[in-house]
Amino acid sequence: MQVAEHRIHQVFRVSVILKGMHALTEIAGGLVFYLVSAPAILGWVNLLTQEELTEDPRDFVATHLLNAAQNLTGATESFYAFYLISHGLIKVVLVVGLLREKLIAYPLSLIALGAFIVYQLYRYSYTHSFGLILLTVFDLIVIVLVWHEWRLLRKHLPVD
């Protein structure tokens, strides 16, 4: 039993660290949207996808990336920047709290991840993006692990 709990704790820590890395990536992406113009992003995407689209004009990733860049406006760029940075910052704060075993971080993480899942499923209903489903499944796994760790942490708290 002790070994199984240790393994679950290791999986929890790795998943939280991965969440933190993803959060930092979101923040970096949001900063790119704030600092780089939509035409410059389109130019980069054209450069990155040109060779792939020459080989296969229906390449799934390249066509979707190019389509997204072509539909990028100043307003959508600002929204993505704000969303990515705020989403990333919230997750960084929660990850730090979880890794430091701050009791308040556990329920706040469950609430935040639950809200992110609701929003991701809402967005999925419009975009049908497989990436959103993968992110949602990962978030669900993290929720289960956070719940488990929170339960264990509360069980081992000294009674006043």
Backbone as ProteinMPNN parsed JSONL, in Angstrom:
{"seq_chain_A": "MQVAEHRIHQVFRVSVILKGMHALTEIAGGLVFYLVSAPAILGWVNLLTQEELTEDPRDFVATHLLNAAQNLTGATESFYAFYLISHGLIKVVLVVGLLREKLIAYPLSLIALGAFIVYQLYRYSYTHSFGLILLTVFDLIVIVLVWHEWRLLRKHLPVD", "coords_chain_A": {"N_chain_A": [[0.827, -1.197, 0.0], [1.929, 1.252, 0.815], [3.913, 1.615, -1.129], [2.36, 1.9, -3.441], [1.021, 4.324, -2.879], [3.216, 6.021, -2.842], [4.001, 5.897, -5.522], [1.724, 6.994, -6.751], [1.911, 9.559, -5.709], [4.298, 10.37, -6.931], [3.476, 10.39, -9.632], [1.561, 12.38, -9.432], [3.213, 14.626, -8.788], [4.801, 14.787, -11.124], [2.802, 15.256, -13.051], [1.833, 17.726, -12.174], [4.113, 19.295, -12.459], [4.37, 19.13, -15.254], [2.026, 20.51, -15.91], [2.794, 23.006, -14.972], [4.916, 23.569, -16.73], [3.486, 23.678, -19.11], [1.933, 25.898, -18.522], [3.888, 27.92, -18.444], [4.613, 27.891, -21.117], [2.223, 28.777, -22.23], [2.173, 31.404, -21.22], [4.451, 32.456, -22.482], [3.607, 32.212, -25.161], [1.406, 33.947, -25.1], [2.734, 36.362, -24.626], [4.095, 36.578, -27.033], [1.931, 37.039, -28.75], [1.189, 39.558, -27.795], [3.453, 41.073, -28.396], [4.172, 40.716, -31.069], [3.12, 41.501, -34.315], [0.032, 40.72, -36.076], [0.342, 40.441, -38.945], [3.101, 39.81, -39.031], [3.166, 37.383, -37.659], [1.644, 35.846, -39.447], [3.417, 35.881, -41.601], [5.568, 34.382, -40.516], [4.276, 31.924, -40.13], [3.578, 31.296, -42.762], [6.152, 30.946, -43.799], [7.015, 28.754, -42.251], [5.195, 26.732, -42.986], [5.215, 26.519, -45.716], [6.938, 24.717, -47.188], [5.976, 22.214, -46.325], [3.301, 22.327, -47.189], [3.72, 22.435, -49.894], [4.628, 19.872, -50.428], [2.437, 18.356, -49.467], [-0.551, 19.494, -49.995], [-2.817, 19.222, -48.435], [-2.06, 18.843, -45.818], [-2.756, 18.301, -42.49], [-1.963, 19.667, -40.04], [-0.441, 21.856, -41.01], [-2.279, 23.18, -42.74], [-4.299, 23.923, -40.936], [-2.885, 25.523, -39.155], [-2.037, 27.594, -40.845], [-4.523, 28.575, -41.668], [-5.508, 29.52, -39.216], [-3.641, 31.565, -38.711], [-4.157, 33.254, -40.868], [-6.677, 34.177, -40.231], [-6.246, 35.753, -38.085], [-6.717, 38.66, -36.317], [-6.292, 42.022, -35.08], [-7.975, 42.24, -32.838], [-8.55, 39.534, -32.185], [-5.996, 38.675, -31.723], [-5.291, 40.175, -29.46], [-7.153, 39.099, -27.652], [-6.296, 36.394, -27.535], [-3.735, 36.788, -26.494], [-4.302, 37.923, -23.954], [-5.869, 35.842, -22.852], [-4.1, 33.597, -22.882], [-1.943, 34.494, -21.28], [-3.232, 35.153, -18.815], [-4.447, 32.698, -18.165], [-2.165, 31.076, -18.042], [-0.739, 32.334, -15.921], [-2.487, 31.942, -13.747], [-2.374, 29.148, -13.578], [0.362, 28.803, -12.995], [0.588, 29.94, -10.429], [-1.091, 28.186, -9.009], [0.262, 25.741, -9.418], [2.701, 26.206, -8.096], [1.707, 26.476, -5.487], [0.64, 23.878, -5.111], [2.936, 22.266, -5.343], [4.301, 23.129, -3.143], [2.708, 22.183, -1.223], [0.586, 23.705, -0.147], [-2.33, 24.041, 1.551], [-4.649, 25.472, 0.683], [-4.287, 25.582, -2.049], [-5.155, 23.227, -3.19], [-8.128, 22.903, -3.227], [-8.6, 25.248, -4.716], [-7.264, 24.654, -7.083], [-8.791, 22.516, -8.015], [-11.205, 23.833, -8.536], [-10.382, 25.777, -10.444], [-9.291, 24.137, -12.518], [-11.572, 22.684, -13.139], [-13.196, 24.766, -14.137], [-11.625, 25.496, -16.35], [-11.887, 23.157, -17.858], [-14.637, 23.158, -18.447], [-14.733, 25.449, -20.078], [-12.986, 24.612, -22.127], [-14.433, 22.46, -23.218], [-16.641, 23.834, -24.119], [-15.393, 25.443, -26.093], [-14.559, 23.349, -27.704], [-16.966, 22.514, -28.768], [-17.312, 24.288, -30.806], [-14.914, 24.282, -32.294], [-14.028, 21.659, -32.627], [-11.528, 20.65, -32.009], [-9.013, 18.348, -31.654], [-6.883, 18.624, -29.96], [-7.925, 20.088, -27.808], [-9.492, 18.154, -26.599], [-7.53, 16.33, -25.765], [-6.148, 17.976, -23.932], [-8.2, 18.382, -22.09], [-8.631, 15.769, -21.131], [-6.146, 15.342, -19.902], [-6.318, 17.351, -17.949], [-8.459, 16.315, -16.448], [-7.275, 14.001, -15.403], [-5.304, 15.199, -13.819], [-6.989, 16.514, -12.013], [-8.118, 14.326, -10.617], [-5.79, 13.335, -9.417], [-5.004, 15.57, -7.875], [-7.179, 15.75, -6.128], [-6.893, 13.3, -4.773], [-4.348, 13.645, -3.547], [-4.932, 15.867, -1.932], [-6.823, 14.798, -0.192], [-5.212, 12.911, 1.164], [-3.317, 14.638, 2.321], [-4.909, 16.182, 4.057], [-5.718, 14.175, 5.77], [-3.407, 13.615, 7.173], [-2.904, 15.887, 8.579], [-2.154, 17.643, 11.601], [-4.337, 17.438, 14.401], [-6.009, 20.063, 15.944]], "CA_chain_A": [[0.0, 0.0, 0.0], [2.844, 2.389, 0.919], [4.58, 1.762, -2.428], [1.364, 2.421, -4.378], [0.827, 5.739, -2.561], [4.418, 6.726, -3.27], [3.917, 5.982, -6.993], [0.676, 7.971, -7.074], [2.468, 10.878, -5.39], [5.25, 10.695, -7.994], [2.693, 10.741, -10.823], [0.988, 13.689, -9.114], [4.259, 15.664, -8.915], [5.165, 14.909, -12.541], [1.695, 15.892, -13.775], [1.787, 19.135, -11.769], [5.26, 19.936, -13.114], [3.989, 19.274, -16.664], [1.059, 21.614, -15.942], [3.576, 24.23, -14.83], [5.635, 23.802, -17.987], [2.475, 24.104, -20.074], [1.564, 27.266, -18.145], [4.957, 28.812, -18.896], [4.491, 27.948, -22.572], [1.087, 29.666, -22.514], [2.592, 32.778, -20.948], [5.35, 32.837, -23.575], [2.776, 32.391, -26.348], [0.641, 35.179, -24.917], [3.651, 37.491, -24.826], [4.333, 36.683, -28.481], [0.754, 37.7, -29.328], [1.232, 40.972, -27.428], [4.628, 41.772, -28.908], [4.373, 40.505, -32.499], [1.906, 41.855, -35.061], [-0.647, 39.643, -36.807], [1.013, 40.189, -40.235], [4.389, 39.143, -38.81], [2.846, 35.982, -37.33], [1.255, 35.212, -40.715], [4.654, 35.679, -42.366], [6.291, 33.245, -39.924], [3.527, 30.689, -40.403], [3.781, 31.017, -44.195], [7.514, 30.435, -43.946], [7.097, 27.431, -41.625], [4.314, 25.737, -43.604], [5.351, 26.541, -47.173], [7.525, 23.477, -47.71], [5.06, 21.099, -46.035], [2.125, 22.447, -48.059], [4.162, 22.115, -51.255], [4.637, 18.4, -50.491], [1.085, 17.841, -49.249], [-1.415, 20.667, -49.83], [-3.888, 18.961, -47.456], [-1.461, 18.521, -44.525], [-3.698, 18.721, -41.445], [-1.387, 20.666, -39.129], [-0.036, 23.047, -41.759], [-3.448, 23.921, -43.224], [-4.995, 24.528, -39.797], [-2.029, 26.592, -38.644], [-2.104, 28.689, -41.804], [-5.879, 29.132, -41.576], [-5.588, 30.292, -37.971], [-2.836, 32.78, -38.876], [-4.831, 34.135, -41.826], [-7.852, 34.753, -39.583], [-5.808, 36.503, -36.91], [-6.89, 40.109, -36.399], [-5.825, 42.704, -33.885], [-8.855, 41.912, -31.712], [-8.343, 38.135, -31.774], [-4.632, 38.601, -31.199], [-5.358, 40.692, -28.086], [-7.868, 38.121, -26.842], [-5.414, 35.243, -27.309], [-2.661, 37.218, -25.596], [-4.859, 38.034, -22.6], [-6.292, 34.517, -22.401], [-2.94, 32.741, -22.622], [-1.171, 35.004, -20.147], [-3.998, 35.005, -17.571], [-4.583, 31.259, -17.948], [-0.851, 30.599, -17.629], [-0.407, 32.859, -14.598], [-3.315, 31.235, -12.759], [-1.826, 27.805, -13.407], [1.669, 28.872, -12.331], [0.335, 30.163, -9.001], [-1.619, 26.939, -8.456], [1.329, 24.731, -9.446], [3.622, 26.52, -6.997], [1.003, 26.115, -4.255], [0.542, 22.42, -5.008], [4.264, 21.699, -5.104], [4.676, 23.493, -1.768], [1.683, 21.554, -0.381], [-0.257, 24.704, 0.498], [-3.656, 23.432, 1.616], [-5.621, 26.231, -0.101], [-4.044, 25.368, -3.477], [-5.858, 22.02, -3.666], [-9.488, 23.2, -3.699], [-8.548, 26.256, -5.776], [-6.866, 23.953, -8.313], [-9.951, 21.754, -8.485], [-12.16, 24.796, -9.096], [-9.813, 26.36, -11.666], [-9.224, 23.114, -13.575], [-12.96, 22.416, -13.544], [-13.622, 25.882, -14.99], [-10.907, 25.376, -17.619], [-12.493, 22.045, -18.595], [-15.922, 23.634, -18.978], [-14.44, 26.345, -21.202], [-12.405, 23.817, -23.217], [-15.515, 21.713, -23.864], [-17.414, 24.846, -24.849], [-14.629, 25.755, -27.306], [-14.568, 22.156, -28.55], [-18.245, 22.452, -29.483], [-17.17, 25.132, -31.997], [-13.717, 24.028, -33.091], [-13.791, 20.218, -32.773], [-10.086, 20.484, -31.948], [-8.574, 17.163, -30.916], [-5.991, 19.105, -28.91], [-8.739, 20.449, -26.642], [-9.894, 16.904, -25.931], [-6.335, 15.837, -25.065], [-5.927, 18.86, -22.783], [-9.271, 18.119, -21.123], [-8.345, 14.473, -20.502], [-5.02, 15.571, -18.996], [-6.845, 18.111, -16.809], [-9.251, 15.389, -15.629], [-6.313, 13.162, -14.67], [-4.712, 16.05, -12.785], [-8.029, 16.723, -10.994], [-8.177, 13.112, -9.792], [-4.562, 13.284, -8.617], [-5.063, 16.652, -6.881], [-8.167, 15.323, -5.131], [-6.266, 12.225, -3.998], [-3.301, 14.243, -2.709], [-5.587, 16.732, -0.95], [-7.411, 13.894, 0.799], [-4.115, 12.383, 1.979], [-2.721, 15.73, 3.08], [-5.825, 16.524, 5.147], [-5.734, 13.059, 6.721], [-2.18, 13.649, 7.953], [-2.76, 17.161, 9.297], [-2.332, 17.514, 13.055], [-5.636, 17.897, 14.902], [-5.824, 21.065, 16.989]], "C_chain_A": [[0.869, 1.259, 0.0], [3.517, 2.666, -0.428], [3.61, 2.355, -3.441], [1.127, 3.91, -4.135], [2.022, 6.564, -3.009], [4.399, 6.918, -4.787], [2.88, 7.023, -7.413], [1.19, 9.383, -6.808], [3.475, 11.311, -6.46], [4.522, 11.114, -9.272], [2.064, 12.118, -10.64], [2.031, 14.785, -9.35], [4.648, 15.877, -10.379], [4.053, 15.623, -13.303], [1.595, 17.375, -13.423], [2.95, 19.899, -12.408], [4.974, 20.132, -14.608], [2.975, 20.398, -16.839], [1.795, 22.947, -15.848], [4.336, 24.578, -16.096], [4.671, 24.28, -19.075], [2.059, 25.544, -19.796], [2.622, 28.264, -18.611], [4.942, 28.967, -20.417], [3.337, 28.869, -22.969], [1.472, 31.128, -22.306], [3.497, 33.285, -22.063], [4.564, 33.088, -24.863], [1.949, 33.667, -26.275], [1.504, 36.409, -25.124], [3.972, 37.68, -26.305], [3.156, 37.398, -29.136], [0.724, 39.188, -28.989], [2.333, 41.73, -28.16], [4.816, 41.697, -30.422], [3.053, 40.775, -33.225], [1.327, 40.639, -35.79], [-0.002, 39.395, -38.179], [2.365, 39.479, -40.077], [4.172, 37.674, -38.47], [2.462, 35.228, -38.592], [2.489, 34.946, -41.571], [5.454, 34.497, -41.846], [5.601, 31.933, -40.25], [3.652, 30.319, -41.873], [5.141, 30.38, -44.43], [7.618, 28.999, -43.409], [6.299, 26.356, -42.365], [4.505, 25.597, -45.108], [5.858, 25.213, -47.745], [6.583, 22.291, -47.512], [3.842, 21.134, -46.953], [2.47, 22.212, -49.52], [4.167, 20.603, -51.458], [3.228, 17.83, -50.412], [0.155, 19.018, -48.968], [-2.552, 20.469, -48.811], [-3.33, 18.566, -46.088], [-2.306, 19.142, -43.417], [-3.146, 19.857, -40.583], [-1.087, 21.957, -39.875], [-1.244, 23.853, -42.226], [-4.196, 24.595, -42.072], [-4.189, 25.692, -39.21], [-2.099, 27.814, -39.56], [-3.471, 29.37, -41.754], [-6.015, 30.003, -40.329], [-4.821, 31.603, -38.106], [-3.509, 33.764, -39.827], [-6.046, 34.824, -41.205], [-7.52, 35.572, -38.339], [-5.96, 38.003, -37.175], [-6.32, 40.727, -35.131], [-6.649, 42.338, -32.663], [-8.643, 40.471, -31.245], [-6.955, 37.95, -31.192], [-4.6, 39.085, -29.748], [-6.072, 39.708, -27.166], [-6.964, 36.933, -26.525], [-4.291, 35.6, -26.342], [-3.163, 37.266, -24.158], [-5.207, 36.657, -22.043], [-5.089, 33.659, -22.015], [-2.151, 33.211, -21.397], [-1.942, 34.804, -18.842], [-4.149, 33.529, -17.198], [-3.269, 30.684, -17.424], [-0.477, 31.069, -16.234], [-1.202, 32.17, -13.495], [-2.727, 29.855, -12.494], [-0.473, 27.814, -12.711], [1.486, 29.041, -10.829], [-0.167, 28.873, -8.344], [-0.551, 25.85, -8.398], [2.306, 24.965, -8.299], [2.983, 26.129, -5.664], [0.92, 24.616, -4.046], [1.896, 21.794, -4.692], [4.772, 22.027, -3.704], [3.686, 22.955, -0.734], [0.913, 22.565, 0.455], [-1.699, 24.216, 0.414], [-4.682, 24.147, 0.729], [-5.473, 25.986, -1.604], [-4.848, 24.19, -4.028], [-7.288, 22.33, -4.102], [-9.508, 24.259, -4.797], [-8.162, 25.626, -7.111], [-8.035, 23.168, -8.887], [-10.972, 22.678, -9.143], [-11.648, 25.342, -10.425], [-9.766, 25.342, -12.801], [-10.623, 22.746, -14.06], [-13.485, 23.508, -14.467], [-12.926, 25.823, -16.35], [-11.519, 24.267, -18.477], [-13.818, 22.467, -19.216], [-15.68, 24.523, -20.197], [-13.873, 25.569, -22.386], [-13.486, 23.021, -23.946], [-16.428, 22.642, -24.66], [-16.702, 25.183, -26.167], [-14.624, 24.565, -28.269], [-15.861, 22.08, -29.368], [-18.217, 23.314, -30.746], [-16.028, 24.695, -32.903], [-13.499, 22.562, -33.441], [-12.296, 19.895, -32.805], [-9.732, 19.287, -31.065], [-7.652, 17.553, -29.759], [-6.741, 19.499, -27.647], [-9.194, 19.212, -25.882], [-8.716, 16.33, -25.155], [-6.058, 16.661, -23.813], [-6.968, 18.608, -21.692], [-9.047, 16.79, -20.404], [-7.195, 14.623, -19.513], [-5.485, 16.333, -17.756], [-7.672, 17.215, -15.887], [-8.342, 14.48, -14.801], [-5.691, 13.961, -13.531], [-5.718, 16.304, -11.668], [-8.11, 15.52, -10.059], [-6.954, 13.039, -8.88], [-4.541, 14.369, -7.537], [-6.03, 16.275, -5.766], [-7.568, 14.268, -4.192], [-5.218, 12.789, -3.033], [-3.897, 15.114, -1.607], [-6.179, 15.904, 0.186], [-6.331, 13.338, 1.731], [-3.507, 13.465, 2.876], [-3.609, 16.097, 4.29], [-5.857, 15.429, 6.198], [-4.53, 13.106, 7.667], [-1.931, 14.966, 8.674], [-2.932, 16.931, 10.801], [-3.683, 18.106, 13.476], [-5.375, 18.883, 16.032], [-6.718, 20.848, 18.158]], "O_chain_A": [[0.587, 2.215, -0.722], [3.67, 3.823, -0.82], [3.994, 3.225, -4.223], [1.04, 4.681, -5.091], [1.86, 7.681, -3.501], [4.746, 7.992, -5.279], [3.121, 7.828, -8.313], [0.933, 10.298, -7.59], [3.504, 12.477, -6.852], [4.912, 12.086, -9.919], [2.034, 12.925, -11.569], [1.752, 15.765, -10.042], [4.805, 17.014, -10.823], [4.33, 16.504, -14.117], [1.3, 18.194, -14.293], [2.775, 21.035, -12.85], [5.297, 21.181, -15.166], [3.05, 21.156, -17.806], [1.463, 23.9, -16.554], [4.396, 25.742, -16.493], [4.997, 25.17, -19.86], [1.856, 26.324, -20.727], [2.286, 29.335, -19.116], [5.225, 30.045, -20.939], [3.449, 29.643, -23.92], [1.135, 31.987, -23.122], [3.335, 34.41, -22.536], [4.824, 34.06, -25.573], [1.808, 34.382, -27.266], [1.064, 37.389, -25.726], [4.105, 38.81, -26.776], [3.355, 38.267, -29.985], [0.282, 39.997, -29.805], [2.161, 42.899, -28.504], [5.532, 42.515, -31.0], [1.995, 40.323, -32.787], [2.03, 39.671, -36.079], [0.189, 38.236, -38.549], [2.725, 38.64, -40.903], [4.914, 36.812, -38.942], [2.902, 34.097, -38.795], [2.591, 33.892, -42.199], [5.963, 33.696, -42.63], [6.252, 30.95, -40.603], [3.815, 29.143, -42.199], [5.265, 29.401, -45.165], [8.234, 28.139, -44.038], [6.691, 25.189, -42.367], [4.002, 24.646, -45.707], [5.269, 24.662, -48.674], [6.409, 21.467, -48.41], [3.4, 20.094, -47.441], [1.602, 21.828, -50.305], [3.769, 20.107, -52.512], [2.86, 16.942, -51.181], [0.079, 19.491, -47.834], [-3.174, 21.439, -48.378], [-4.062, 18.004, -45.274], [-2.544, 20.35, -43.405], [-3.797, 20.889, -40.421], [-1.446, 23.039, -39.411], [-1.243, 25.08, -42.122], [-4.676, 25.719, -42.221], [-4.752, 26.714, -38.819], [-2.209, 28.943, -39.083], [-3.56, 30.597, -41.792], [-6.575, 31.098, -40.389], [-5.301, 32.646, -37.662], [-3.441, 34.975, -39.616], [-6.404, 35.93, -41.608], [-8.416, 36.026, -37.628], [-5.402, 38.537, -38.133], [-5.914, 40.013, -34.214], [-6.103, 42.145, -31.577], [-8.565, 40.216, -30.044], [-6.762, 37.156, -30.271], [-3.951, 38.469, -28.903], [-5.649, 39.502, -26.028], [-6.876, 36.512, -25.371], [-3.94, 34.805, -25.471], [-2.532, 36.719, -23.254], [-4.878, 36.343, -20.899], [-5.07, 33.063, -20.939], [-1.741, 32.394, -20.572], [-1.37, 34.333, -17.86], [-3.991, 33.164, -16.034], [-3.262, 29.899, -16.475], [0.048, 30.287, -15.441], [-0.66, 31.85, -12.437], [-2.594, 29.435, -11.345], [-0.187, 26.92, -11.915], [2.15, 28.366, -10.042], [0.277, 28.513, -7.254], [-0.477, 25.113, -7.415], [2.692, 24.021, -7.609], [3.635, 25.524, -4.812], [1.106, 24.132, -2.93], [1.985, 20.891, -3.861], [5.58, 21.287, -3.144], [3.801, 23.227, 0.46], [0.62, 22.318, 1.625], [-2.224, 24.005, -0.679], [-5.501, 23.488, 0.088], [-6.433, 26.164, -2.354], [-5.183, 24.17, -5.212], [-7.641, 22.049, -5.247], [-10.332, 24.19, -5.71], [-8.677, 26.022, -8.156], [-8.247, 23.154, -10.1], [-11.536, 22.346, -10.186], [-12.38, 25.37, -11.414], [-10.158, 25.652, -13.926], [-10.834, 22.522, -15.252], [-14.143, 23.215, -15.466], [-13.551, 26.069, -17.382], [-11.653, 24.424, -19.691], [-14.088, 22.165, -20.378], [-16.341, 24.37, -21.225], [-14.239, 25.838, -23.53], [-13.452, 22.921, -25.172], [-16.921, 22.285, -25.729], [-17.328, 25.207, -27.227], [-14.678, 24.739, -29.487], [-15.852, 21.639, -30.517], [-19.013, 23.095, -31.659], [-16.149, 24.729, -34.127], [-12.854, 22.253, -34.443], [-11.854, 18.997, -33.521], [-10.102, 19.227, -29.893], [-7.64, 16.902, -28.714], [-6.255, 19.272, -26.539], [-9.272, 19.228, -24.654], [-8.877, 15.891, -24.016], [-5.766, 16.105, -22.754], [-6.643, 18.622, -20.505], [-9.254, 16.7, -19.194], [-7.258, 14.09, -18.406], [-5.092, 15.999, -16.638], [-7.589, 17.348, -14.666], [-8.618, 14.223, -13.629], [-5.563, 13.463, -12.412], [-5.345, 16.31, -10.495], [-8.164, 15.685, -8.841], [-7.078, 12.715, -7.699], [-4.111, 14.117, -6.411], [-5.726, 16.464, -4.588], [-7.725, 14.345, -2.974], [-5.207, 12.45, -1.85], [-3.416, 15.098, -0.474], [-6.057, 16.253, 1.36], [-6.518, 13.3, 2.947], [-3.222, 13.222, 4.049], [-3.112, 16.294, 5.398], [-6.006, 15.713, 7.386], [-4.623, 12.687, 8.82], [-0.888, 15.153, 9.301], [-3.758, 16.119, 11.219], [-4.108, 19.142, 12.965], [-4.623, 18.591, 16.961], [-6.675, 21.615, 19.12]]}, "name": "protein", "num_of_chains": 1, "seq": "MQVAEHRIHQVFRVSVILKGMHALTEIAGGLVFYLVSAPAILGWVNLLTQEELTEDPRDFVATHLLNAAQNLTGATESFYAFYLISHGLIKVVLVVGLLREKLIAYPLSLIALGAFIVYQLYRYSYTHSFGLILLTVFDLIVIVLVWHEWRLLRKHLPVD"}
